[in-house]
Amino acid sequence: MAEHKPIIGITNGDINGVGLEIILKTLSDNRIMELCTAVIYSSTKVVSFHRKAINLANFNYTQCTSVENLQPNTINIINCWEEDAAVQLGIDNAIGGKYAFKSLNACTFDWVEGKIQGMVTAPINKHNMPGDEFKYKGHTEYLASKTDGEPMMIMCSDELKVGLVSGHVPVIEIASKVKKEMILKKLQLLKASLQIDFGIDKPKIAVLGLNPHNGDNGLIGNDENTEVIPAINEAKSKNILCFGPFSADGFFGGHQYRKYDAVLAMYHDQGLIPFKTISFDTGVNFTAGLPFIRTSPDHGPAFDLAGRNLASEDSFRSALFMCIDIYRQRKGHTEMHANPIKHKELERERG
């Protein structure tokens, strides 16, 4: 029996950026259709505009009215608006944000309703999104508001996975977010995601300190002693294999991350600067801790590259593949735990 192909919803991102370029370049590989049924939430007129801009004449698609009447073995486009959208490639303006939100809103509705099995979001500029409808710091916070669950940003690549204790918060507020209870909660979320979403049975997690040189015995901060180490100790008592805290500069400079399945960073730049240095071309932003699957490339709308046929689709392609892989992992995990006796019998049969 053929394996069920997941339906993956794709948002167009800022229509003036590189979002649709990297989407079309990725989906122009017909082998993608063997892995999933892809549906772009956008407008056929806007998609056609971008297709012509990058001279991708061999990209074919089918227009459909809803996710219920998707066509198999082709790229589907659901029109999320009827009016003409004035695309201005490379221009950062409110029009780009308006239609980025229309796409995101429509895809999110089907995502929450369970009509699609995963979502891959193209880059937006959150500053030009319509403020009356998008009052969030980014995709992660918006999607979390639509679901039950505790969101956690995990940046992923074949070389490195980095989870964050505090995400999109000002630097002045970081220390107030890095408390024992929050560190412990993030360690629990990270362990669960590594097991359920990535199939790592007993993940090893490295934990970074907050202050330079781990506070240098209290000379430049004591958060490691009061918050980080107590969280690590309690996590160990809950059977979480976590180690540290490590001083971030030496940890990444000495390539210690290669010894662990994931790293828990205390704040955004502490984790993302080394991650993007190591894995910028293929990095994926995955929102763990939610009942539904969402991935995204690890870069922004890149207005300076828009319409020039220079944007690399590598990160978006990785995001799409990861979305499909996580769907399969979750499906397998659910089946295994729903009938553990049958699973053990199958394992014995396999030898």
Secondary structure, 3 states (H helix, E strand, C coil): CCCCCCEEEEECCCCCCCHHHHHHHHHCCHHHHHCCEEEEEECHHHHHHHHHHCCCCCCCCEEECCHHHCCCCCCEEEECCCCCCCCCCCCCCHHHHHHHHHHHHHHHHHHHCCCCCEEEECCCCHHHCCCCCCCCCCHHHHHHHCCCCCCEEEEECCCCEEEECCCCCCHHHHHHHCCHHHHHHHHHHHHHHHHHCCCCCCCEEEEECCCHHHHCCECCECHHHHHHHHHHHHHHHCCCEEEEEECHHHHHHCCHHHHCCEEEECCHHHHHHHHHHHHCCCCEEEEECCCCCEEEECCCCCHHHCCCCCCCCHHHHHHHHHHHHHHHHHHHHHHHHHCHHHHHHHHHHHC
